[in-house]
Amino acid sequence: MTARFQHELLQQAANSAQRVPFAGCDTEEIYGCTVTQLARAGSSIAELTHPDDLERLNDGIRRAHETMTSWHHEFRLRHPTKGEIWVEGRSAPIRTEDGSAVWHGFLTDITPRKQAEEALHLSKAHLITALESGGMGTWIWDVRKDRVSRDISTVKLIGRPADDPMESLEQALRAVHADDRPKVQAAFEACRQGGPDYRTEFRVPQPDGSMRWFISRGRLEHDDAGHPWRVTGVLLDITDRRRAEEAQIRSQKMEALGTLAGGIAHDFNNILLAISGNARLARTDASDLPPDHPLPRNLSEIERATARAADLVRRILTFSRQGEPTREVMSLQPIVDETLELLHSTLPAMIRIRSRFEPDVPPVCVDATQMHQIMLNLITNAAHAVDESNGLIEVTLDSVMVGADATRAEPAELCEGRYVRIAVSDNGCGMDKATLERIFDPFFTTRPPGQGTGLGLSVVHGIVRNHDGAIAVHSEPGAGTCFRLYLPAATNHTANNPRQAREAPMGRRERVLYVDDEDSLVFLTSRVLERLGYQVTGFTDPREALQAFTAAPGDFDVVVTDLSMPCMSGFALARDIHALRPDIPILLTSGYVRAEDRETARQRGIREIVLKPDTIDELGHTLDRIFRTCRGEVAADR
């Protein structure tokens, strides 16, 4: 709706009073008041104009009066019956003889247009919000002009504003990781030449040094003449998906590594058991030799070597095993010593490692595997930071008492009490403040792509917090780094000490059915148990053992079987034997037992599990404990 009007501004009035001496009939409908009211006084205009627009409207009228230029304005009116409406006014001025000014112009109700613009604006805002929340943006590549335009979502995702709002493709690709640019450019060119739709994944370095992954898709559009015109596409942030995929791959690798380590450990422990067991038998047979005879010493060296090998296998299994943390009260020094010994052969020989342990450090209640993991991460990180020619890593272990003093040097989040403190320091390159603030962020790493996951320190931080401890870091560029870990000291507990070797009790001629696919182990274990007073029938084939048991179930008092055998597993053998005689005790031996294996053993009624290569030491004690229980006697302490 458009209405013609004549608007007069009286110059002699201090406030430039206004009136409308002439108004078309449609003006009444726009203002909601009569032509007479408008002609009599301009106050009606001021009363109807939206308060937020009134000052701006009057300023525009005054400037037009001073310069005698045309007037154009959009403003809101509070219509008596329609409510708020939008009006557009256009007019040209004429100076009268008395110095006043009269404008002849038109008023137009533009409410529908304004509503459409507002709806479009809201729709665009919602679209931008939806794109940003979904990690998406849009872009257009004008093929003929070689210009790339990007929406605000794309600019935010990339993290780098364009040098020019309309960059060339070459300029736009500068944001892409240098190693990914060739394939991105090739995909664009193939699409431009009428090939498949554009689709590629690439990395974009961020201003903070991190890296983000994107997938971009686009389709070539043609003009009316059929010529290539532009490629329109979308950009999607897939960083979280890529990280999840990488984490899953790492998890699968760790699972495969654990399975591989378990298989190797089983076979290797069989070999170690044969070596250590025969060495022990040989030592017994050589007990009558002269004191200066070299054989006992040689046998001792064999036993020491096999013990170290067995310990190495246990540590490998510890690091590859998946399972719930098991906390025990223990001293941290043996764990630190084991980690240093394990890393000694893997770190460059020129890197020096010094350790210092305070005497009488109290024990802590921790998961040993997680403590190994902490020490491995911290020492490995230190090794990456130092110079291989003169690198120095220092590891200290002591205890501190944290009080209530707010000025204390220890981390503020620690409660009062005694803590065991582990410090790992190096003389390496150090870190600046910006890096220090992010070192515990998951996936943050300063190493080159492919040389670090960025999970090590975040895992360390999580383990320490889960143990009700804290971690503090001090570092300066060029001055090295020091990590200090605080773990609560265990109270009213005694640290677990390694079990001392002890002689196994003698048997009472109990009959043992022993099954293992390794002939050397059957021979060795049979000799050891016979020396302890047991009667042993050994088999290397579980099927033959089952046949013998089936023929005479009452001829045996206990069954000892290996878990992993090629033709029949220990679980299957136990099931078939219990089907014939449910009351007979069955023991399981293995060089590697998973958590699910223990659960299966419990369900199958397996009495005990004896891990190799400790079979020789433990089997005699385990058998004695089982038979004492069967006889109703008090079993010897384990």
C-alpha positions as CSV (number, residue, x, y, z in Angstrom):
1,M,0.0,0.0,0.0
2,T,1.4,3.4,-1.1
3,A,-0.1,6.8,-0.1
4,R,0.9,10.3,-1.4
5,F,1.6,13.0,1.3
6,Q,2.8,16.5,1.8
7,H,5.0,17.0,4.8
8,E,5.9,20.5,6.2
9,L,8.7,21.4,8.6
10,L,8.2,24.9,10.2
11,Q,11.6,26.6,10.4
12,Q,10.6,29.1,13.0
13,A,9.9,26.5,15.6
14,A,12.8,25.7,17.8
15,N,12.2,22.0,17.5
16,S,11.3,22.1,13.9
17,A,7.6,21.4,14.4
18,Q,6.0,19.2,11.8
19,R,2.6,18.8,10.2
20,V,1.1,17.1,7.2
21,P,-1.1,19.7,5.4
22,F,-2.0,17.1,2.7
23,A,-2.4,13.4,2.9
24,G,-3.9,10.9,0.5
25,C,-6.7,8.7,1.6
26,D,-4.5,5.7,2.0
27,T,-2.4,7.6,4.5
28,E,-5.2,7.3,7.0
29,E,-4.9,3.5,6.8
30,I,-1.1,3.6,7.1
31,Y,-1.1,5.8,10.2
32,G,-4.4,4.7,11.7
33,C,-5.6,8.4,12.2
34,T,-7.5,10.9,10.1
35,V,-6.1,13.3,7.6
36,T,-7.5,16.2,9.7
37,Q,-5.4,14.9,12.7
38,L,-2.3,14.7,10.6
39,A,-2.8,18.2,9.1
40,R,-3.5,19.8,12.5
41,A,-0.3,18.7,14.3
42,G,2.7,16.5,13.6
43,S,2.5,15.2,17.2
44,S,0.4,12.3,16.0
45,I,3.4,11.1,13.9
46,A,5.7,11.2,16.9
47,E,3.1,9.4,19.1
48,L,2.7,6.6,16.6
49,T,6.4,6.2,15.7
50,H,8.2,3.4,17.5
51,P,10.3,4.9,20.3
52,D,13.4,3.1,19.1
53,D,13.1,4.7,15.7
54,L,11.9,8.2,16.6
55,E,15.2,9.9,17.2
56,R,16.7,8.4,14.1
57,L,13.7,9.5,12.1
58,N,13.8,13.1,13.3
59,D,17.6,13.3,12.8
60,G,17.0,12.3,9.2
61,I,14.4,14.9,8.6
62,R,16.5,17.6,10.2
63,R,19.5,16.7,8.0
64,A,17.4,16.7,4.9
65,H,16.0,20.2,5.9
66,E,19.4,21.6,6.4
67,T,20.8,20.3,3.1
68,M,17.6,20.4,1.2
69,T,18.1,16.9,-0.1
70,S,15.7,14.1,-0.7
71,W,14.6,12.1,2.3
72,H,14.4,8.3,2.5
73,H,13.7,6.4,5.6
74,E,12.3,3.1,6.9
75,F,10.7,3.1,10.4
76,R,8.1,1.4,12.5
77,L,4.7,2.6,13.4
78,R,2.5,1.4,16.2
79,H,-0.8,1.2,14.4
80,P,-3.9,1.4,16.6
81,T,-5.5,-1.8,15.2
82,K,-2.7,-3.6,13.2
83,G,0.0,-3.4,15.8
84,E,3.6,-2.8,14.7
85,I,4.1,-2.2,11.0
86,W,7.0,-1.1,8.9
87,V,6.8,2.0,6.7
88,E,9.1,3.3,4.0
89,G,9.0,7.1,3.3
90,R,10.5,8.9,0.2
91,S,10.2,12.7,-0.5
92,A,11.8,15.6,-2.2
93,P,12.0,19.1,-0.5
94,I,10.9,22.5,-1.7
95,R,11.8,25.8,0.2
96,T,8.9,28.1,0.8
97,E,9.0,31.9,1.0
98,D,8.9,32.0,4.8
99,G,11.9,29.7,5.0
100,S,9.9,26.6,5.9
101,A,10.3,23.4,3.9
102,V,7.7,21.2,2.3
103,W,8.3,17.7,1.1
104,H,6.2,16.0,-1.4
105,G,6.5,12.2,-1.3
106,F,5.0,8.8,-0.7
107,L,4.6,6.4,2.2
108,T,4.6,2.7,1.6
109,D,3.6,-0.1,4.0
110,I,6.5,-2.5,3.7
111,T,5.6,-4.8,6.5
112,P,5.3,-8.0,4.3
113,R,8.7,-7.3,2.8
114,K,10.3,-6.8,6.3
115,Q,8.7,-10.0,7.6
116,A,10.1,-11.9,4.6
117,E,13.5,-10.4,5.2
118,E,13.4,-11.3,8.9
119,A,12.3,-14.8,8.1
120,L,15.1,-15.1,5.6
121,H,17.6,-13.8,8.1
122,L,16.4,-16.2,10.8
123,S,16.5,-19.1,8.3
124,K,20.1,-18.2,7.3
125,A,21.0,-17.8,11.0
126,H,19.5,-21.2,11.8
127,L,21.3,-22.7,8.8
128,I,24.6,-21.3,9.9
129,T,24.0,-22.5,13.5
130,A,23.1,-26.0,12.2
131,L,26.2,-26.1,10.0
132,E,28.5,-25.0,12.8
133,S,27.0,-27.4,15.3
134,G,27.4,-30.2,12.8
135,G,31.0,-29.2,12.0
136,M,30.0,-28.3,8.4
137,G,30.5,-25.4,6.1
138,T,29.8,-24.6,2.4
139,W,32.1,-23.3,-0.4
140,I,31.9,-22.4,-4.1
141,W,34.7,-22.5,-6.7
142,D,34.0,-20.4,-9.7
143,V,35.8,-22.4,-12.4
144,R,35.8,-19.6,-15.0
145,K,37.1,-16.9,-12.7
146,D,39.1,-19.2,-10.5
147,R,37.7,-17.7,-7.4
148,V,36.8,-19.6,-4.2
149,S,34.2,-18.2,-1.8
150,R,33.5,-19.7,1.7
151,D,30.8,-19.1,4.2
152,I,31.5,-18.1,7.7
153,S,31.1,-21.7,9.0
154,T,33.9,-22.8,6.7
155,V,36.1,-19.9,7.7
156,K,35.6,-20.9,11.4
157,L,36.3,-24.6,10.8
158,I,39.5,-24.0,8.9
159,G,40.7,-21.6,11.6
160,R,42.3,-19.1,9.2
161,P,40.4,-16.2,7.5
162,A,41.0,-15.8,3.8
163,D,43.6,-13.2,2.8
164,D,41.1,-12.2,0.1
165,P,37.3,-12.9,0.4
166,M,37.5,-14.2,-3.1
167,E,40.8,-16.2,-3.3
168,S,42.0,-18.3,-6.1
169,L,42.1,-22.1,-5.7
170,E,45.8,-22.0,-5.3
171,Q,45.5,-19.4,-2.5
172,A,42.7,-21.3,-0.8
173,L,44.7,-24.5,-0.7
174,R,47.5,-22.8,1.3
175,A,45.5,-23.7,4.4
176,V,45.7,-27.4,3.6
177,H,48.6,-29.5,5.0
178,A,51.5,-29.4,2.5
179,D,51.5,-33.2,2.1
180,D,47.8,-33.2,1.2
181,R,47.7,-30.4,-1.3
182,P,48.6,-32.4,-4.4
183,K,45.7,-34.9,-3.9
184,V,43.2,-32.1,-3.1
185,Q,44.2,-30.1,-6.2
186,A,44.1,-33.3,-8.4
187,A,40.6,-34.0,-7.2
188,F,39.5,-30.5,-8.0
189,E,41.0,-30.7,-11.5
190,A,39.4,-34.1,-12.2
191,C,36.0,-32.7,-11.2
192,R,36.5,-29.5,-13.4
193,Q,37.2,-31.7,-16.4
194,G,33.9,-33.5,-16.0
195,G,35.2,-36.4,-14.0
196,P,33.6,-37.8,-10.8
197,D,32.2,-35.6,-8.1
198,Y,34.9,-33.9,-6.0
199,R,35.6,-35.8,-2.8
200,T,38.7,-35.9,-0.7
201,E,40.0,-36.0,2.9
202,F,42.8,-33.7,4.1
203,R,44.4,-32.1,7.1
204,V,44.5,-28.4,8.1
205,P,47.0,-27.2,10.6
206,Q,45.4,-24.9,13.3
207,P,46.9,-21.7,14.6
208,D,47.5,-23.4,18.0
209,G,49.6,-26.1,16.4
210,S,47.0,-28.8,16.5
211,M,45.8,-30.7,13.4
212,R,42.2,-31.2,12.2
213,W,40.9,-33.6,9.6
214,F,38.2,-32.6,7.0
215,I,36.3,-34.3,4.3
216,S,35.1,-32.1,1.4
217,R,32.6,-33.0,-1.3
218,G,31.4,-31.0,-4.3
219,R,29.6,-31.3,-7.7
220,L,30.3,-29.5,-10.9
221,E,27.5,-27.2,-12.3
222,H,27.2,-26.1,-15.9
223,D,25.8,-22.9,-17.4
224,D,22.9,-22.7,-19.9
225,A,25.4,-23.3,-22.7
226,G,26.6,-26.5,-21.1
227,H,30.0,-25.1,-20.1
228,P,31.7,-25.8,-16.7
229,W,30.6,-23.0,-14.4
230,R,31.3,-23.7,-10.8
231,V,31.9,-26.5,-8.2
232,T,29.6,-26.2,-5.2
233,G,30.4,-28.2,-2.1
234,V,30.4,-28.8,1.6
235,L,33.2,-29.1,4.2
236,L,32.8,-31.5,7.2
237,D,35.1,-31.7,10.2
238,I,35.9,-35.4,10.8
239,T,38.6,-34.9,13.4
240,D,36.7,-36.7,16.1
241,R,35.9,-39.6,13.8
242,R,39.5,-40.0,12.7
243,R,40.7,-39.9,16.3
244,A,38.1,-42.5,17.2
245,E,39.2,-44.7,14.2
246,E,42.8,-44.3,15.2
247,A,42.0,-45.2,18.8
248,Q,40.2,-48.3,17.6
249,I,43.1,-49.3,15.4
250,R,45.5,-48.8,18.3
251,S,43.1,-50.8,20.5
252,Q,43.0,-53.6,17.9
253,K,46.8,-53.5,17.6
254,M,47.2,-53.8,21.4
255,E,44.7,-56.7,21.5
256,A,46.5,-58.4,18.7
257,L,49.8,-57.7,20.5
258,G,48.4,-59.2,23.7
259,T,47.2,-62.3,21.9
260,L,50.6,-62.7,20.1
261,A,52.5,-62.1,23.4
262,G,50.2,-64.7,25.1
263,G,51.0,-67.3,22.5
264,I,54.7,-66.6,22.6
265,A,54.7,-66.6,26.4
266,H,53.0,-70.0,26.6
267,D,55.5,-71.6,24.4
268,F,58.5,-69.8,25.9
269,N,57.4,-70.6,29.4
270,N,57.3,-74.2,28.5
271,I,61.0,-74.0,27.4
272,L,61.9,-72.0,30.5
273,L,60.2,-74.6,32.7
274,A,62.1,-77.4,31.1
275,I,65.4,-75.6,31.5
276,S,64.9,-74.4,35.1
277,G,63.3,-77.7,36.2
278,N,66.1,-79.8,34.9
279,A,68.7,-77.5,36.3
280,R,67.1,-77.9,39.7
281,L,67.0,-81.7,39.4
282,A,70.7,-81.6,38.2
283,R,71.6,-79.5,41.3
284,T,69.9,-82.2,43.5
285,D,71.8,-85.0,41.7
286,A,75.1,-83.1,42.1
287,S,74.7,-82.5,45.8
288,D,77.5,-85.1,46.5
289,L,80.0,-83.3,44.3
290,P,83.1,-81.6,46.0
291,P,82.5,-77.9,47.0
292,D,85.0,-76.6,44.5
293,H,83.3,-78.5,41.5
294,P,82.2,-76.0,38.8
295,L,78.9,-77.8,38.0
296,P,76.8,-76.3,40.9
297,R,77.9,-72.8,40.0
298,N,77.1,-73.4,36.3
299,L,73.7,-74.7,37.3
300,S,73.2,-71.6,39.4
301,E,73.9,-69.4,36.4
302,I,71.4,-71.4,34.4
303,E,68.8,-70.9,37.1
304,R,69.5,-67.1,37.3
305,A,69.2,-66.7,33.5
306,T,65.9,-68.6,33.3
307,A,64.6,-66.6,36.3
308,R,65.4,-63.3,34.4
309,A,63.9,-64.6,31.2
310,A,60.7,-65.7,33.1
311,D,60.6,-62.2,34.7
312,L,60.9,-60.6,31.3
313,V,58.0,-62.7,30.0
314,R,55.9,-61.7,33.0
315,R,56.6,-58.0,32.3
316,I,55.7,-58.3,28.7
317,L,52.4,-59.9,29.6
318,T,51.8,-57.3,32.2
319,F,52.1,-54.5,29.6
320,S,49.9,-56.2,27.0
321,R,47.2,-57.5,29.4
322,Q,43.8,-55.8,29.3
323,G,41.7,-55.9,32.4
324,E,40.4,-54.1,35.5
325,P,43.1,-52.5,37.7
326,T,44.0,-54.5,40.7
327,R,45.4,-52.4,43.6
328,E,47.7,-53.8,46.2
329,V,49.8,-52.3,48.9
330,M,53.4,-52.4,47.6
331,S,56.6,-50.5,47.6
332,L,57.2,-48.4,44.4
333,Q,61.0,-48.9,44.3
334,P,60.9,-52.4,42.7
335,I,58.5,-51.1,40.1
336,V,60.8,-48.1,39.2
337,D,63.8,-50.4,39.2
338,E,62.0,-52.9,36.8
339,T,61.0,-50.1,34.5
340,L,64.6,-48.6,34.4
341,E,66.0,-52.1,33.7
342,L,63.4,-52.7,30.9
343,L,64.2,-49.3,29.2
344,H,68.0,-49.6,29.7
345,S,68.3,-51.7,26.5
346,T,65.9,-49.6,24.4
347,L,67.1,-46.1,25.1
348,P,70.2,-44.7,23.3
349,A,73.4,-45.7,25.1
350,M,74.6,-42.1,25.4
351,I,71.6,-41.1,27.5
352,R,72.4,-41.3,31.2
353,I,69.8,-42.4,33.8
354,R,70.4,-41.6,37.5
355,S,68.1,-42.9,40.2
356,R,68.0,-41.9,43.9
357,F,65.7,-43.6,46.4
358,E,65.1,-42.2,49.9
359,P,65.3,-44.9,52.5
360,D,62.1,-46.1,54.3
361,V,59.7,-44.7,51.7
362,P,56.2,-45.9,52.8
363,P,54.2,-48.3,50.6
364,V,51.3,-47.2,48.4
365,C,48.1,-48.9,47.4
366,V,48.3,-49.0,43.6
367,D,47.9,-51.1,40.5
368,A,51.4,-52.3,39.5
369,T,50.6,-52.4,35.8
370,Q,49.5,-48.8,35.8
371,M,52.5,-47.7,37.7
372,H,54.7,-49.4,35.1
373,Q,52.8,-47.5,32.5
374,I,53.3,-44.2,34.2
375,M,57.1,-44.7,34.5
376,L,57.4,-45.9,30.9
377,N,55.5,-42.8,29.6
378,L,57.5,-40.3,31.7
379,I,60.9,-41.7,31.0
380,T,60.2,-42.3,27.3
381,N,59.0,-38.6,27.0
382,A,62.2,-37.5,28.8
383,A,64.3,-39.5,26.4
384,H,62.7,-37.8,23.4
385,A,63.3,-34.4,24.9
386,V,67.1,-34.7,25.7
387,D,70.1,-34.6,23.4
388,E,71.3,-38.2,22.7
389,S,74.9,-37.0,23.1
390,N,74.7,-35.6,26.6
391,G,71.2,-36.4,27.8
392,L,70.5,-36.9,31.5
393,I,67.4,-38.3,33.1
394,E,67.0,-38.4,36.9
395,V,64.5,-40.4,38.8
396,T,64.0,-39.9,42.5
397,L,61.6,-41.5,45.0
398,D,60.9,-40.0,48.4
399,S,58.0,-39.1,50.7
400,V,56.6,-35.7,51.8
401,M,54.1,-34.5,54.4
402,V,51.4,-32.2,53.0
403,G,50.0,-29.8,55.5
404,A,47.2,-27.2,55.6
405,D,49.5,-24.3,54.8
406,A,48.2,-22.5,51.7
407,T,51.7,-21.5,50.7
408,R,53.0,-25.1,50.5
409,A,55.0,-26.1,47.5
410,E,53.0,-29.2,46.7
411,P,49.9,-29.2,44.4
412,A,47.0,-27.4,46.0
413,E,44.5,-30.2,45.2
414,L,46.2,-32.6,47.6
415,C,44.6,-33.2,51.0
416,E,46.6,-33.2,54.1
417,G,48.6,-36.3,54.8
418,R,51.8,-38.2,53.8
419,Y,52.5,-38.8,50.1
420,V,55.1,-40.8,48.1
421,R,56.6,-38.6,45.5
422,I,58.2,-39.7,42.2
423,A,60.2,-37.2,40.3
424,V,61.3,-37.6,36.7
425,S,63.5,-34.8,35.4
426,D,65.6,-34.2,32.3
427,N,68.0,-31.7,30.9
428,G,66.2,-31.5,27.5
429,C,64.6,-28.8,25.4
430,G,61.9,-27.9,27.9
431,M,58.5,-26.5,27.1
432,D,57.0,-23.0,26.9
433,K,53.9,-21.9,28.8
434,A,51.5,-22.5,26.0
435,T,52.7,-26.1,25.6
436,L,52.6,-26.6,29.4
437,E,48.9,-25.6,29.5
438,R,48.0,-28.4,27.0
439,I,50.3,-31.3,27.8
440,F,47.6,-33.3,29.5
441,D,45.0,-32.7,26.8
442,P,44.1,-36.0,25.0
443,F,45.7,-36.2,21.5
444,F,47.9,-33.2,22.1
445,T,51.5,-33.9,21.0
446,T,54.5,-31.9,20.0
447,R,56.0,-34.8,18.0
448,P,55.8,-35.0,14.2
449,P,52.8,-36.8,12.7
450,G,53.1,-40.5,13.0
451,Q,55.5,-40.4,16.0
452,G,53.1,-39.8,18.9
453,T,49.4,-40.3,19.7
454,G,49.2,-37.5,22.3
455,L,47.6,-40.0,24.8
456,G,50.6,-40.8,27.0
457,L,50.5,-37.9,29.5
458,S,46.7,-37.7,29.5
459,V,46.7,-41.4,30.6
460,V,49.3,-40.6,33.2
461,H,47.2,-37.8,34.5
462,G,44.1,-40.0,34.6
463,I,45.9,-42.8,36.5
464,V,47.3,-40.4,39.1
465,R,43.9,-38.7,39.7
466,N,42.2,-42.1,40.0
467,H,44.7,-43.0,42.7
468,D,43.7,-39.8,44.6
469,G,47.1,-38.2,43.8
470,A,48.3,-35.2,41.9
471,I,50.9,-34.3,39.3
472,A,53.0,-31.1,39.0
473,V,55.1,-30.0,36.1
474,H,57.9,-27.4,35.9
475,S,59.6,-26.6,32.6
476,E,61.3,-23.8,30.8
477,P,62.5,-23.6,27.2
478,G,66.1,-24.8,27.1
479,A,66.2,-25.7,30.8
480,G,64.6,-29.1,30.9
481,T,61.4,-30.5,32.5
482,C,60.5,-32.1,35.8
483,F,57.4,-34.1,36.5
484,R,56.5,-34.7,40.2
485,L,53.9,-37.4,41.0
486,Y,52.2,-37.5,44.4
487,L,50.5,-40.8,45.5
488,P,48.9,-41.2,49.0
489,A,51.0,-43.4,51.3
490,A,49.2,-46.5,52.5
491,T,48.3,-46.5,56.2
492,N,48.1,-49.5,58.5
493,H,49.3,-51.8,55.8
494,T,52.4,-53.7,55.1
495,A,53.8,-53.9,51.6
496,N,53.5,-57.2,49.8
497,N,56.9,-58.9,49.6
498,P,57.9,-61.5,47.1
499,R,57.1,-65.0,48.3
500,Q,60.3,-66.8,49.4
501,A,61.1,-70.2,47.9
502,R,60.2,-73.1,50.2
503,E,60.4,-76.8,50.1
504,A,57.2,-78.6,49.0
505,P,55.7,-81.1,51.4
506,M,56.0,-84.8,50.6
507,G,53.0,-86.6,49.2
508,R,51.4,-89.8,50.4
509,R,51.6,-91.9,47.2
510,E,48.6,-90.1,45.7
511,R,48.0,-90.9,42.1
512,V,48.5,-88.1,39.6
513,L,47.3,-88.0,35.9
514,Y,49.6,-85.4,34.3
515,V,48.9,-84.2,30.7
516,D,51.0,-81.8,28.6
517,D,51.8,-81.8,24.9
518,E,55.5,-81.0,25.6
519,D,57.3,-84.3,26.1
520,S,60.1,-82.7,28.1
521,L,57.7,-81.2,30.6
522,V,55.9,-84.5,31.1
523,F,59.3,-86.2,31.8
524,L,60.4,-83.3,34.1
525,T,57.2,-83.0,36.1
526,S,56.8,-86.7,36.5
527,R,60.4,-86.9,38.0
528,V,59.8,-84.0,40.3
529,L,56.5,-85.3,41.6
530,E,57.8,-88.8,42.0
531,R,60.6,-87.4,44.2
532,L,57.9,-85.8,46.3
533,G,56.2,-89.1,46.9
534,Y,53.5,-89.1,44.2
535,Q,52.7,-91.7,41.6
536,V,52.6,-90.1,38.2
537,T,51.1,-91.3,34.9
538,G,52.1,-88.9,32.2
539,F,50.6,-88.3,28.7
540,T,51.5,-85.9,25.8
541,D,48.3,-86.7,24.0
542,P,45.1,-85.6,26.0
543,R,43.0,-88.1,24.0
544,E,45.2,-91.0,25.2
545,A,44.9,-89.6,28.8
546,L,41.1,-89.5,28.5
547,Q,41.1,-93.1,27.3
548,A,43.2,-94.2,30.3
549,F,40.9,-92.3,32.7
550,T,37.8,-93.7,31.0
551,A,39.2,-97.3,31.4
552,A,39.9,-96.8,35.2
553,P,38.4,-93.6,36.7
554,G,39.2,-94.8,40.2
555,D,42.9,-95.2,39.6
556,F,43.6,-91.5,39.9
557,D,43.3,-89.0,42.7
558,V,44.0,-85.8,40.8
559,V,44.3,-84.6,37.2
560,V,46.9,-81.9,36.2
561,T,46.5,-80.7,32.6
562,D,47.9,-78.0,30.4
563,L,45.5,-75.5,29.0
564,S,46.6,-75.1,25.4
565,M,47.2,-78.4,23.5
566,P,46.8,-78.9,19.8
567,C,44.3,-81.7,19.6
568,M,42.2,-81.1,22.7
569,S,42.2,-78.2,25.2
570,G,42.6,-78.5,28.9
571,F,39.0,-77.3,29.3
572,A,37.6,-79.9,27.0
573,L,39.6,-82.6,28.8
574,A,38.3,-81.4,32.2
575,R,34.7,-81.4,30.9
576,D,35.0,-85.0,29.7
577,I,36.7,-86.2,32.9
578,H,34.2,-84.6,35.2
579,A,31.4,-86.2,33.1
580,L,32.9,-89.5,34.2
581,R,33.8,-88.6,37.7
582,P,32.6,-85.2,39.0
583,D,34.4,-85.4,42.4
584,I,38.0,-85.6,41.1
585,P,40.1,-82.5,41.5
586,I,41.5,-81.0,38.3
587,L,44.4,-78.5,38.2
588,L,45.2,-76.4,35.2
589,T,48.7,-75.2,34.1
590,S,49.5,-72.6,31.5
591,G,52.1,-70.1,30.5
592,Y,49.4,-67.5,29.7
593,V,45.9,-67.2,31.2
594,R,43.4,-64.5,30.1
595,A,40.7,-63.1,32.3
596,E,38.1,-65.1,30.4
597,D,40.1,-68.3,30.8
598,R,39.9,-67.8,34.6
599,E,36.2,-67.4,34.4
600,T,35.8,-70.5,32.2
601,A,38.0,-72.5,34.6
602,R,35.7,-71.4,37.5
603,Q,32.6,-72.5,35.6
604,R,34.2,-75.9,34.7
605,G,35.1,-76.7,38.3
606,I,38.9,-76.3,37.9
607,R,40.3,-76.3,41.5
608,E,43.5,-74.3,40.9
609,I,45.5,-72.6,38.1
610,V,49.4,-72.9,38.3
611,L,51.2,-70.5,36.0
612,K,54.3,-71.6,34.1
613,P,57.2,-71.4,34.6
614,D,56.4,-71.6,38.4
615,T,55.0,-75.1,38.0
616,I,58.0,-76.9,39.7
617,D,57.8,-74.6,42.7
618,E,54.1,-74.3,43.0
619,L,52.7,-77.7,41.9
620,G,53.9,-79.6,45.0
621,H,52.4,-77.0,47.4
622,T,49.1,-76.9,45.4
623,L,48.7,-80.6,45.4
624,D,49.5,-80.8,49.1
625,R,46.9,-78.1,49.8
626,I,44.2,-79.9,47.7
627,F,44.8,-83.3,49.4
628,R,44.8,-81.8,52.9
629,T,41.5,-80.2,52.1
630,C,40.1,-83.5,50.8
631,R,41.2,-85.2,54.0
632,G,39.7,-82.5,56.1
633,E,43.0,-81.2,57.4
634,V,44.1,-77.6,57.7
635,A,45.9,-76.7,54.6
636,A,49.4,-75.2,54.9
637,D,49.7,-71.5,54.3
638,R,50.2,-70.5,50.7
